[in-house]
Structure formats: C-alpha cells, structure tokens
C-alpha cells in the first residue's frame, strides 16, 4: 500500500497554510522601504515589500498607513525640509492609486503637517495642496477626503490673521471654491442669512464728539508732525461741511446694510429713508474733482497700489472729511445701496411672507437706484464704466438668486443613453 506521506513528512494533496502576518516585521520593512522610496522618489520599493509580505490587505494597509505617519513625524521633529514631507505625502497619494494604503491617508498626513509646522512652512505645503486640486476632485479621493480638506482649511484660517495674511486667507477660500461643486449644500447660504456680527462701531455720544471744535493754529515755524495734514492736503474752501449729525446718520446706515430686514419695519424704514436722503444729498451736492482723482490714481500706480483694500471701516470723526472726498470710499457706500435694494426687491425663497414692500417704498427704491447709478457715473475715474460694470454684476446675481430658489440643482447634466434602433 502506497504511503500517503512524502519524504518530507507532509501529507500528499494537503494545502500549505499561509504564513501568518507579523505586525512588528511588517512595520520594520515598511519603514525601511518608505525611507528608500522617499530618497529615490519612487514607490516601487513599497510595492515590492507590500507584495512580498504575508497577510491580507486589511492587515497590511493600516500598517503602511501608520508607518507613513511615523516617518512623517520624524521628518517634522528633525525639521529636515518641507520637500521630504511632501515626498511622503506624494508616496501616500501613489499608494492609494496603487491600492496599498487607504484613501484617507494623504489627508491625515496633510493635517499632521499643517498642525505641527509654523505658518511660513504651511504656505509651501498649501501650495502643494492647491496644485493637486485635480487629484482631490477625482473619484478615488473626493468622497474620502473632502471633509478632511474642509476641516484642514478651517483650522488654517483660524490660525491666520485676516489683516496680515490676507492673501493666504484668499488662497484658501479660492481653493475651497475650486474643490467643491457649486451645488455643494455645505457651502451655500440657502436661507439667505446675514452676518449680524459685522457691527460697525462709531461714536454714538454727541457729548464726546470733537466735530465743530476749533483747531489751534500752528506757528509758521512749527513743523507738521507725521499724520497731520500739510497745505497740499488740507481741504479747500469747497470741502464738505461735516457736523456730528451727518457723522451719526452716515454710520448708522451701516446697520441697515448689515441687516436689511429692518427696512420692512415701518419705523426703521422712516429712519433709513431720512438718513439716506441726507447722505445722498451730500454726495450729490459735493462732487469729486476728476483732476484730483486722476492725480491720486497716478500716485497709486507709481507706488504699486493698484488695489484698494478696506479691511474694516475706520469711523474716526477726524477721517470723515477725507473719506467722503475719496472716490473709492464713495463707490463702496453707493454699491452697498444697490446690493440692499436688490435684496429688498428680489424674490427670496426663505424670505418671510411679511416682508413686503409698499408701493411708495418700491417707488423710492426705483428713483434712488437711478440716483445711485448717476452718482457712480459722476465719480471719477471712469465712473460711467464702473457703473455699468456694477449693473452687469448685479443682473448676473439675479440668475444666482433664481438658482437658489430652485433648490440649487446641479449644473452637471447626464448624457442621455442612446437607444439602438
């Protein structure tokens, strides 16, 4: 009778049990392979080790994920270079594509780097994030990483200063706009809520006002200190007469721009109507000089100041005359009126049914809209062009309002399947 055992003592026809997975061995080999892959900037060493190691993918993938974080941690602690950190993240991206690590790993690594490095290095890391926006939007990464990226960007914004890191903050906002589709509900103000925390603070106590007080005359030989106006900057005889009432009414209007629904209240509307008529009358009566505006524009271009940025209104009484004489400041206020009027007249889905304009209110808004456009056209430089541009933008905004009222349907249209005859 033939023996059922071979010379080696193993039963003939029996299956060899696979070698068991050893976590310690896998971590050591993955660590060595990761450092080698970072050095040569190629994922082949990791692919070879992943294939050779025994065990299932469910055992090897989490191990490699952890090794990536450990190696990255060493790079951060040693502060070798951002390039090595980015190389590890790139390896993780390729690892997801090749199926050797989980889809969330690159985003976890990015979060680790941005949480640990100073802002100067974060700028370089975020440049990498921006360049790979196409990768993040692909089917492989989008679902797994969109929440990680959103949280990462919000954490960065909390660390940044809006006044000192303005460009960086803008890059983050633009990145999020490119990452998420227009129909992404988390990025839409569906209920048309206002930022009520944006309060403009000004001097509301007339007793503390310095407007109307005489300024002591300076001796001829006295030098003008920095920040004071010289003869060239002093307002001429036709400058705008400013008292506390104009100052108070002007800045009170910001509360209506902040929360437009106040205009539907009868008493609040009377206040808004009265204050607006007075402010717009001042704008109409004291027009800006085109020559002066052109000279200022040339000086800005020479100094490289092509853009004017208002981080927040400066409400000092001493600046009121200069502000009302500044064309960019006037434009800012006038455009606020147009935005407010568009909301009051527009059909907004979530607007309360009680928010209805009376006929006399609608007529005043229509007349004032024409006046505002006229004032914009008369405000140098290139006032007429600026007015038409604003009008075009607001007309485009009507399309977005209609889109929101329809529930923000996706702009992606599926191609109909062709039926064969």
FIPARO-258443 format. One record per residue (C-alpha): residue number from 0; residue in one letter; x, y negated, z. Coordinates in pm, whole numbers. Each point is the difference from the previous one (the first is absolute). Layout:
N
<site n="NUM" res="a" east="X" north="Y" up="Z"/>
...
//
This chain:
421
<site n="0" res="x" east="0" north="0" up="0"/>
<site n="1" res="x" east="144" north="-333" up="-104"/>
<site n="2" res="x" east="80" north="-245" up="275"/>
<site n="3" res="x" east="-205" north="-317" up="13"/>
<site n="4" res="x" east="302" north="-196" up="124"/>
<site n="5" res="x" east="285" north="-135" up="-205"/>
<site n="6" res="x" east="360" north="16" up="109"/>
<site n="7" res="x" east="-36" north="-331" up="177"/>
<site n="8" res="x" east="-277" north="125" up="225"/>
<site n="9" res="x" east="-271" north="-222" up="-147"/>
<site n="10" res="x" east="-323" north="171" up="-106"/>
<site n="11" res="x" east="-36" north="21" up="-377"/>
<site n="12" res="x" east="-275" north="-221" up="-143"/>
<site n="13" res="x" east="-32" north="-217" up="315"/>
<site n="14" res="x" east="4" north="-384" up="-27"/>
<site n="15" res="x" east="285" north="-194" up="155"/>
<site n="16" res="x" east="-131" north="-250" up="256"/>
<site n="17" res="x" east="112" north="-356" up="-86"/>
<site n="18" res="x" east="258" north="-166" up="219"/>
<site n="19" res="x" east="-158" north="-212" up="271"/>
<site n="20" res="x" east="26" north="-380" up="-4"/>
<site n="21" res="x" east="258" north="-144" up="240"/>
<site n="22" res="x" east="-71" north="-363" up="90"/>
<site n="23" res="x" east="349" north="-80" up="130"/>
<site n="24" res="x" east="171" north="146" up="-304"/>
<site n="25" res="x" east="-238" north="-180" up="-236"/>
<site n="26" res="x" east="56" north="-336" up="171"/>
<site n="27" res="x" east="378" north="37" up="-15"/>
<site n="28" res="x" east="2" north="96" up="-367"/>
<site n="29" res="x" east="-250" north="-271" up="-95"/>
<site n="30" res="x" east="205" north="-261" up="188"/>
<site n="31" res="x" east="320" north="92" up="-185"/>
<site n="32" res="x" east="-184" north="10" up="-333"/>
<site n="33" res="x" east="-167" north="-337" up="66"/>
<site n="34" res="x" east="331" north="-172" up="70"/>
<site n="35" res="x" east="145" north="159" up="-314"/>
<site n="36" res="x" east="-302" north="-114" up="-203"/>
<site n="37" res="x" east="34" north="-356" up="134"/>
<site n="38" res="x" east="366" north="-2" up="-100"/>
<site n="39" res="x" east="-61" north="118" up="-356"/>
<site n="40" res="x" east="-346" north="-165" up="-25"/>
<site n="41" res="x" east="-144" north="324" up="-134"/>
<site n="42" res="x" east="-264" north="227" up="150"/>
<site n="43" res="x" east="147" north="325" up="-138"/>
<site n="44" res="x" east="181" north="98" up="326"/>
<site n="45" res="x" east="-332" north="-18" up="185"/>
<site n="46" res="x" east="-185" north="195" up="-268"/>
<site n="47" res="x" east="259" north="277" up="16"/>
<site n="48" res="x" east="-17" north="30" up="379"/>
<site n="49" res="x" east="-380" north="-14" up="-2"/>
<site n="50" res="x" east="-10" north="289" up="-248"/>
<site n="51" res="x" east="260" north="210" up="184"/>
<site n="52" res="x" east="-142" north="-33" up="350"/>
<site n="53" res="x" east="-244" north="271" up="109"/>
<site n="54" res="x" east="-345" north="-92" up="120"/>
<site n="55" res="x" east="-315" north="-154" up="-139"/>
<site n="56" res="x" east="-43" north="-353" up="-135"/>
<site n="57" res="x" east="-212" north="-88" up="303"/>
<site n="58" res="x" east="306" north="72" up="215"/>
<site n="59" res="x" east="267" north="-159" up="-218"/>
<site n="60" res="x" east="-180" north="-322" up="-98"/>
<site n="61" res="x" east="-53" north="-136" up="356"/>
<site n="62" res="x" east="359" north="92" up="83"/>
<site n="63" res="x" east="135" north="-201" up="-293"/>
<site n="64" res="x" east="-232" north="-289" up="92"/>
<site n="65" res="x" east="151" north="-8" up="348"/>
<site n="66" res="x" east="356" north="24" up="-133"/>
<site n="67" res="x" east="-61" north="-304" up="-223"/>
<site n="68" res="x" east="-106" north="-201" up="306"/>
<site n="69" res="x" east="299" north="117" up="207"/>
<site n="70" res="x" east="254" north="-84" up="-272"/>
<site n="71" res="x" east="-171" north="-336" up="-58"/>
<site n="72" res="x" east="12" north="-72" up="373"/>
<site n="73" res="x" east="376" north="58" up="0"/>
<site n="74" res="x" east="41" north="-244" up="-290"/>
<site n="75" res="x" east="-205" north="-265" up="181"/>
<site n="76" res="x" east="193" north="40" up="326"/>
<site n="77" res="x" east="337" north="-8" up="-176"/>
<site n="78" res="x" east="-118" north="-289" up="-220"/>
<site n="79" res="x" east="201" north="135" up="-291"/>
<site n="80" res="x" east="-197" north="-166" up="-281"/>
<site n="81" res="x" east="-349" north="-51" up="-135"/>
<site n="82" res="x" east="102" north="193" up="-310"/>
<site n="83" res="x" east="31" north="326" up="195"/>
<site n="84" res="x" east="-341" north="-55" up="161"/>
<site n="85" res="x" east="-155" north="-61" up="-340"/>
<site n="86" res="x" east="181" north="305" up="-140"/>
<site n="87" res="x" east="-161" north="220" up="267"/>
<site n="88" res="x" east="-343" north="-143" up="-77"/>
<site n="89" res="x" east="60" north="59" up="-372"/>
<site n="90" res="x" east="90" north="361" up="76"/>
<site n="91" res="x" east="-327" north="36" up="190"/>
<site n="92" res="x" east="-191" north="-140" up="-299"/>
<site n="93" res="x" east="168" north="252" up="-230"/>
<site n="94" res="x" east="-61" north="269" up="260"/>
<site n="95" res="x" east="-374" north="-67" up="-9"/>
<site n="96" res="x" east="3" north="16" up="-380"/>
<site n="97" res="x" east="190" north="331" up="9"/>
<site n="98" res="x" east="-224" north="141" up="272"/>
<site n="99" res="x" east="256" north="46" up="279"/>
<site n="100" res="x" east="-137" north="-256" up="250"/>
<site n="101" res="x" east="-337" north="-146" up="92"/>
<site n="102" res="x" east="-147" north="-301" up="-182"/>
<site n="103" res="x" east="-2" north="-224" up="309"/>
<site n="104" res="x" east="375" north="34" up="66"/>
<site n="105" res="x" east="123" north="-299" up="-209"/>
<site n="106" res="x" east="-250" north="-229" up="173"/>
<site n="107" res="x" east="96" north="122" up="347"/>
<site n="108" res="x" east="366" north="-67" up="-85"/>
<site n="109" res="x" east="-82" north="-349" up="-129"/>
<site n="110" res="x" east="-188" north="-74" up="321"/>
<site n="111" res="x" east="297" north="117" up="209"/>
<site n="112" res="x" east="242" north="-222" up="-191"/>
<site n="113" res="x" east="-214" north="-314" up="7"/>
<site n="114" res="x" east="-77" north="44" up="370"/>
<site n="115" res="x" east="366" north="32" up="97"/>
<site n="116" res="x" east="191" north="-235" up="-230"/>
<site n="117" res="x" east="26" north="-382" up="31"/>
<site n="118" res="x" east="-205" north="-216" up="-237"/>
<site n="119" res="x" east="303" north="-74" up="-220"/>
<site n="120" res="x" east="25" north="372" up="-85"/>
<site n="121" res="x" east="-378" north="36" up="-23"/>
<site n="122" res="x" east="5" north="-238" up="-295"/>
<site n="123" res="x" east="226" north="241" up="-193"/>
<site n="124" res="x" east="-208" north="301" up="102"/>
<site n="125" res="x" east="-321" north="-170" up="-109"/>
<site n="126" res="x" east="153" north="-77" up="-340"/>
<site n="127" res="x" east="31" north="378" up="-41"/>
<site n="128" res="x" east="-366" north="38" up="103"/>
<site n="129" res="x" east="-106" north="-259" up="-259"/>
<site n="130" res="x" east="195" north="165" up="-281"/>
<site n="131" res="x" east="-165" north="335" up="71"/>
<site n="132" res="x" east="-358" north="-126" up="-1"/>
<site n="133" res="x" east="-65" north="216" up="-307"/>
<site n="134" res="x" east="112" north="307" up="196"/>
<site n="135" res="x" east="-224" north="-83" up="296"/>
<site n="136" res="x" east="-301" north="-38" up="-231"/>
<site n="137" res="x" east="48" north="342" up="-161"/>
<site n="138" res="x" east="-234" north="285" up="92"/>
<site n="139" res="x" east="274" north="180" up="192"/>
<site n="140" res="x" east="60" north="-283" up="247"/>
<site n="141" res="x" east="-298" north="-237" up="8"/>
<site n="142" res="x" east="-244" north="191" up="219"/>
<site n="143" res="x" east="272" north="113" up="240"/>
<site n="144" res="x" east="175" north="-334" up="33"/>
<site n="145" res="x" east="-244" north="-289" up="-43"/>
<site n="146" res="x" east="-82" north="-25" up="372"/>
<site n="147" res="x" east="368" north="27" up="94"/>
<site n="148" res="x" east="89" north="-282" up="-241"/>
<site n="149" res="x" east="-284" north="-221" up="123"/>
<site n="150" res="x" east="102" north="50" up="363"/>
<site n="151" res="x" east="366" north="-57" up="-87"/>
<site n="152" res="x" east="-79" north="-329" up="-179"/>
<site n="153" res="x" east="-219" north="-123" up="285"/>
<site n="154" res="x" east="276" north="78" up="252"/>
<site n="155" res="x" east="247" north="-195" up="-214"/>
<site n="156" res="x" east="-234" north="-298" up="-27"/>
<site n="157" res="x" east="-33" north="-12" up="378"/>
<site n="158" res="x" east="378" north="-23" up="32"/>
<site n="159" res="x" east="40" north="-272" up="-263"/>
<site n="160" res="x" east="-44" north="-373" up="51"/>
<site n="161" res="x" east="-257" north="-151" up="-235"/>
<site n="162" res="x" east="196" north="-326" up="-14"/>
<site n="163" res="x" east="357" north="135" up="-19"/>
<site n="164" res="x" east="-62" north="323" up="-196"/>
<site n="165" res="x" east="-267" north="-132" up="-234"/>
<site n="166" res="x" east="140" north="165" up="-313"/>
<site n="167" res="x" east="39" north="340" up="168"/>
<site n="168" res="x" east="-358" north="-17" up="130"/>
<site n="169" res="x" east="-121" north="-83" up="-350"/>
<site n="170" res="x" east="191" north="295" up="-148"/>
<site n="171" res="x" east="-170" north="235" up="246"/>
<site n="172" res="x" east="-344" north="-134" up="-91"/>
<site n="173" res="x" east="74" north="32" up="-372"/>
<site n="174" res="x" east="125" north="355" up="50"/>
<site n="175" res="x" east="-324" north="99" up="173"/>
<site n="176" res="x" east="-198" north="-162" up="-280"/>
<site n="177" res="x" east="193" north="208" up="-254"/>
<site n="178" res="x" east="-26" north="318" up="205"/>
<site n="179" res="x" east="-372" north="12" up="68"/>
<site n="180" res="x" east="-264" north="-9" up="-274"/>
<site n="181" res="x" east="-238" north="-295" up="-11"/>
<site n="182" res="x" east="-286" north="222" up="114"/>
<site n="183" res="x" east="183" north="107" up="319"/>
<site n="184" res="x" east="-255" north="-84" up="270"/>
<site n="185" res="x" east="258" north="-54" up="275"/>
<site n="186" res="x" east="143" north="-298" up="-190"/>
<site n="187" res="x" east="-329" north="-175" up="-72"/>
<site n="188" res="x" east="-192" north="-256" up="199"/>
<site n="189" res="x" east="-330" north="165" up="-83"/>
<site n="190" res="x" east="-210" north="-196" up="249"/>
<site n="191" res="x" east="153" north="-338" up="-94"/>
<site n="192" res="x" east="129" north="-68" up="350"/>
<site n="193" res="x" east="194" north="-318" up="72"/>
<site n="194" res="x" east="323" north="-46" up="192"/>
<site n="195" res="x" east="-153" north="-184" up="293"/>
<site n="196" res="x" east="331" north="5" up="188"/>
<site n="197" res="x" east="143" north="-253" up="-246"/>
<site n="198" res="x" east="-74" north="-303" up="216"/>
<site n="199" res="x" east="148" north="-340" up="-90"/>
<site n="200" res="x" east="101" north="-181" up="318"/>
<site n="201" res="x" east="3" north="-380" up="3"/>
<site n="202" res="x" east="-36" north="-284" up="249"/>
<site n="203" res="x" east="-368" north="0" up="99"/>
<site n="204" res="x" east="43" north="-261" up="274"/>
<site n="205" res="x" east="-30" north="-357" up="-124"/>
<site n="206" res="x" east="154" north="-133" up="322"/>
<site n="207" res="x" east="328" north="172" up="-88"/>
<site n="208" res="x" east="1" north="-127" up="-356"/>
<site n="209" res="x" east="284" north="-224" up="-119"/>
<site n="210" res="x" east="-176" north="-109" up="-319"/>
<site n="211" res="x" east="-53" north="-373" up="-21"/>
<site n="212" res="x" east="275" north="-83" up="248"/>
<site n="213" res="x" east="261" north="-250" up="-109"/>
<site n="214" res="x" east="351" north="128" up="-54"/>
<site n="215" res="x" east="282" north="-204" up="152"/>
<site n="216" res="x" east="204" north="-184" up="-261"/>
<site n="217" res="x" east="360" north="107" up="-48"/>
<site n="218" res="x" east="287" north="-245" up="-5"/>
<site n="219" res="x" east="164" north="-59" up="-337"/>
<site n="220" res="x" east="324" north="153" up="118"/>
<site n="221" res="x" east="-157" north="310" up="155"/>
<site n="222" res="x" east="61" north="325" up="-182"/>
<site n="223" res="x" east="-297" north="214" up="-95"/>
<site n="224" res="x" east="8" north="335" up="175"/>
<site n="225" res="x" east="-48" north="326" up="-182"/>
<site n="226" res="x" east="-367" north="69" up="-62"/>
<site n="227" res="x" east="-100" north="-368" up="-6"/>
<site n="228" res="x" east="-117" north="-169" up="-318"/>
<site n="229" res="x" east="226" north="-241" up="-177"/>
<site n="230" res="x" east="-108" north="-285" up="-225"/>
<site n="231" res="x" east="-24" north="228" up="-303"/>
<site n="232" res="x" east="-227" north="245" up="181"/>
<site n="233" res="x" east="-221" north="-248" up="182"/>
<site n="234" res="x" east="-362" north="-10" up="-113"/>
<site n="235" res="x" east="-81" north="-292" up="-226"/>
<site n="236" res="x" east="-277" north="-251" up="53"/>
<site n="237" res="x" east="-248" north="225" up="-180"/>
<site n="238" res="x" east="59" north="296" up="231"/>
<site n="239" res="x" east="-299" north="181" up="147"/>
<site n="240" res="x" east="-140" north="-163" up="316"/>
<site n="241" res="x" east="-11" north="275" up="260"/>
<site n="242" res="x" east="-172" north="-13" up="336"/>
<site n="243" res="x" east="-86" north="270" up="251"/>
<site n="244" res="x" east="-350" north="55" up="-144"/>
<site n="245" res="x" east="140" north="87" up="-343"/>
<site n="246" res="x" east="265" north="221" up="160"/>
<site n="247" res="x" east="-259" north="187" up="208"/>
<site n="248" res="x" east="-250" north="44" up="-282"/>
<site n="249" res="x" east="266" north="113" up="-244"/>
<site n="250" res="x" east="134" north="280" up="220"/>
<site n="251" res="x" east="-345" north="100" up="127"/>
<site n="252" res="x" east="-84" north="104" up="-357"/>
<site n="253" res="x" east="254" north="282" up="29"/>
<site n="254" res="x" east="-238" north="179" up="236"/>
<site n="255" res="x" east="-264" north="14" up="-276"/>
<site n="256" res="x" east="256" north="135" up="-247"/>
<site n="257" res="x" east="98" north="261" up="260"/>
<site n="258" res="x" east="-360" north="110" up="61"/>
<site n="259" res="x" east="-227" north="-104" up="-291"/>
<site n="260" res="x" east="-318" north="151" up="149"/>
<site n="261" res="x" east="-22" north="-307" up="225"/>
<site n="262" res="x" east="-124" north="-191" up="-303"/>
<site n="263" res="x" east="-327" north="193" up="11"/>
<site n="264" res="x" east="-75" north="-153" up="340"/>
<site n="265" res="x" east="-199" north="-321" up="-29"/>
<site n="266" res="x" east="195" north="-207" up="253"/>
<site n="267" res="x" east="339" north="132" up="-112"/>
<site n="268" res="x" east="-86" north="-79" up="-361"/>
<site n="269" res="x" east="-74" north="-362" up="89"/>
<site n="270" res="x" east="342" north="-27" up="164"/>
<site n="271" res="x" east="171" north="162" up="-297"/>
<site n="272" res="x" east="-187" north="-224" up="-245"/>
<site n="273" res="x" east="88" north="-320" up="187"/>
<site n="274" res="x" east="367" north="83" up="53"/>
<site n="275" res="x" east="46" north="124" up="-358"/>
<site n="276" res="x" east="-150" north="-313" up="-152"/>
<site n="277" res="x" east="238" north="-218" up="199"/>
<site n="278" res="x" east="311" north="205" up="-78"/>
<site n="279" res="x" east="-79" north="31" up="-371"/>
<site n="280" res="x" east="-73" north="-373" up="-15"/>
<site n="281" res="x" east="350" north="-63" up="134"/>
<site n="282" res="x" east="146" north="229" up="-268"/>
<site n="283" res="x" east="-204" north="-178" up="-265"/>
<site n="284" res="x" east="85" north="-352" up="118"/>
<site n="285" res="x" east="373" north="55" up="48"/>
<site n="286" res="x" east="134" north="181" up="-303"/>
<site n="287" res="x" east="359" north="113" up="-27"/>
<site n="288" res="x" east="252" north="-169" up="-226"/>
<site n="289" res="x" east="109" north="218" up="-291"/>
<site n="290" res="x" east="343" north="-165" up="-10"/>
<site n="291" res="x" east="63" north="69" up="368"/>
<site n="292" res="x" east="-115" north="361" up="-37"/>
<site n="293" res="x" east="221" north="54" up="-305"/>
<site n="294" res="x" east="302" north="-140" up="183"/>
<site n="295" res="x" east="-66" north="232" up="292"/>
<site n="296" res="x" east="-38" north="297" up="-237"/>
<site n="297" res="x" east="336" north="-77" up="-161"/>
<site n="298" res="x" east="167" north="-18" up="342"/>
<site n="299" res="x" east="-152" north="337" up="94"/>
<site n="300" res="x" east="126" north="162" up="-319"/>
<site n="301" res="x" east="350" north="-140" up="57"/>
<site n="302" res="x" east="6" north="146" up="350"/>
<site n="303" res="x" east="-137" north="334" up="-122"/>
<site n="304" res="x" east="-335" north="-44" up="176"/>
<site n="305" res="x" east="-227" north="118" up="-279"/>
<site n="306" res="x" east="-260" north="142" up="239"/>
<site n="307" res="x" east="-174" north="-168" up="291"/>
<site n="308" res="x" east="-85" north="227" up="291"/>
<site n="309" res="x" east="-231" north="-97" up="287"/>
<site n="310" res="x" east="60" north="250" up="279"/>
<site n="311" res="x" east="-262" north="-176" up="214"/>
<site n="312" res="x" east="-149" north="-347" up="11"/>
<site n="313" res="x" east="197" north="-261" up="194"/>
<site n="314" res="x" east="-268" north="-206" up="174"/>
<site n="315" res="x" east="213" north="-272" up="157"/>
<site n="316" res="x" east="-164" north="-341" up="-24"/>
<site n="317" res="x" east="331" north="-149" up="-116"/>
<site n="318" res="x" east="-5" north="218" up="-312"/>
<site n="319" res="x" east="-356" north="-79" up="-109"/>
<site n="320" res="x" east="90" north="-286" up="-232"/>
<site n="321" res="x" east="277" north="199" up="-168"/>
<site n="322" res="x" east="-221" north="307" up="-39"/>
<site n="323" res="x" east="-287" north="-184" up="-166"/>
<site n="324" res="x" east="252" north="-161" up="-237"/>
<site n="325" res="x" east="143" north="338" up="-101"/>
<site n="326" res="x" east="-144" north="151" up="-319"/>
<site n="327" res="x" east="56" north="362" up="104"/>
<site n="328" res="x" east="-173" north="-58" up="333"/>
<site n="329" res="x" east="-298" north="-164" up="-170"/>
<site n="330" res="x" east="-29" north="287" up="-244"/>
<site n="331" res="x" east="5" north="248" up="286"/>
<site n="332" res="x" east="-296" north="-170" up="170"/>
<site n="333" res="x" east="-199" north="-45" up="-322"/>
<site n="334" res="x" east="42" north="364" up="-100"/>
<site n="335" res="x" east="-126" north="99" up="345"/>
<site n="336" res="x" east="-324" north="-182" up="-84"/>
<site n="337" res="x" east="-40" north="195" up="-324"/>
<site n="338" res="x" east="57" north="333" up="174"/>
<site n="339" res="x" east="-253" north="-90" up="268"/>
<site n="340" res="x" east="-261" north="-105" up="-257"/>
<site n="341" res="x" east="47" north="322" up="-193"/>
<site n="342" res="x" east="-76" north="204" up="311"/>
<site n="343" res="x" east="-306" north="-208" up="92"/>
<site n="344" res="x" east="-149" north="32" up="-350"/>
<site n="345" res="x" east="111" north="358" up="-70"/>
<site n="346" res="x" east="-194" north="320" up="38"/>
<site n="347" res="x" east="178" north="203" up="267"/>
<site n="348" res="x" east="-137" north="344" up="83"/>
<site n="349" res="x" east="62" north="-17" up="374"/>
<site n="350" res="x" east="-107" north="-363" up="42"/>
<site n="351" res="x" east="-291" north="-38" up="240"/>
<site n="352" res="x" east="-341" north="-60" up="-156"/>
<site n="353" res="x" east="-30" north="-312" up="217"/>
<site n="354" res="x" east="295" north="-163" up="-177"/>
<site n="355" res="x" east="-192" north="-188" up="-269"/>
<site n="356" res="x" east="81" north="-344" up="-136"/>
<site n="357" res="x" east="-271" north="-262" up="-24"/>
<site n="358" res="x" east="-54" north="-179" up="-330"/>
<site n="359" res="x" east="157" north="-320" up="129"/>
<site n="360" res="x" east="303" north="196" up="121"/>
<site n="361" res="x" east="43" north="168" up="-338"/>
<site n="362" res="x" east="-29" north="-337" up="-174"/>
<site n="363" res="x" east="263" north="-157" up="228"/>
<site n="364" res="x" east="237" north="293" up="-58"/>
<site n="365" res="x" east="-45" north="-30" up="-377"/>
<site n="366" res="x" east="73" north="-373" up="2"/>
<site n="367" res="x" east="292" north="35" up="240"/>
<site n="368" res="x" east="152" north="280" up="-209"/>
<site n="369" res="x" east="13" north="-238" up="-296"/>
<site n="370" res="x" east="157" north="-267" up="220"/>
<site n="371" res="x" east="265" north="241" up="131"/>
<site n="372" res="x" east="94" north="105" up="-354"/>
<site n="373" res="x" east="20" north="-366" up="-97"/>
<site n="374" res="x" east="230" north="-72" up="296"/>
<site n="375" res="x" east="217" north="300" up="-90"/>
<site n="376" res="x" east="26" north="-126" up="-358"/>
<site n="377" res="x" east="108" north="-343" up="126"/>
<site n="378" res="x" east="260" north="142" up="241"/>
<site n="379" res="x" east="345" north="-5" up="-164"/>
<site n="380" res="x" east="194" north="172" up="-137"/>
<site n="381" res="x" east="-190" north="184" up="-280"/>
<site n="382" res="x" east="-326" north="-39" up="192"/>
<site n="383" res="x" east="-233" north="94" up="-284"/>
<site n="384" res="x" east="189" north="322" up="-71"/>
<site n="385" res="x" east="0" north="90" up="370"/>
<site n="386" res="x" east="-377" north="-58" up="26"/>
<site n="387" res="x" east="-74" north="224" up="-298"/>
<site n="388" res="x" east="228" north="272" up="136"/>
<site n="389" res="x" east="-179" north="-1" up="336"/>
<site n="390" res="x" east="-337" north="12" up="-175"/>
<site n="391" res="x" east="113" north="300" up="-206"/>
<site n="392" res="x" east="125" north="185" up="310"/>
<site n="393" res="x" east="-326" north="-59" up="187"/>
<site n="394" res="x" east="-202" north="121" up="-300"/>
<site n="395" res="x" east="208" north="318" up="0"/>
<site n="396" res="x" east="-71" north="35" up="371"/>
<site n="397" res="x" east="-371" north="27" up="-83"/>
<site n="398" res="x" east="75" north="328" up="-179"/>
<site n="399" res="x" east="168" north="136" up="312"/>
<site n="400" res="x" east="-299" north="-104" up="212"/>
<site n="401" res="x" east="-232" north="188" up="-234"/>
<site n="402" res="x" east="230" north="305" up="17"/>
<site n="403" res="x" east="-11" north="-3" up="382"/>
<site n="404" res="x" east="-378" north="-34" up="-2"/>
<site n="405" res="x" east="-17" north="314" up="-215"/>
<site n="406" res="x" east="192" north="199" up="261"/>
<site n="407" res="x" east="348" north="-33" up="-154"/>
<site n="408" res="x" east="-25" north="276" up="-262"/>
<site n="409" res="x" east="326" north="142" up="-128"/>
<site n="410" res="x" east="149" north="-154" up="-313"/>
<site n="411" res="x" east="129" north="340" up="-110"/>
<site n="412" res="x" east="-236" north="150" up="-255"/>
<site n="413" res="x" east="15" north="372" up="-65"/>
<site n="414" res="x" east="22" north="94" up="-364"/>
<site n="415" res="x" east="-311" north="195" up="-103"/>
<site n="416" res="x" east="65" north="359" up="-95"/>
<site n="417" res="x" east="-40" north="56" up="-370"/>
<site n="418" res="x" east="-240" north="278" up="-85"/>
<site n="419" res="x" east="99" north="212" up="-292"/>
<site n="420" res="x" east="-267" north="41" up="-270"/>
//
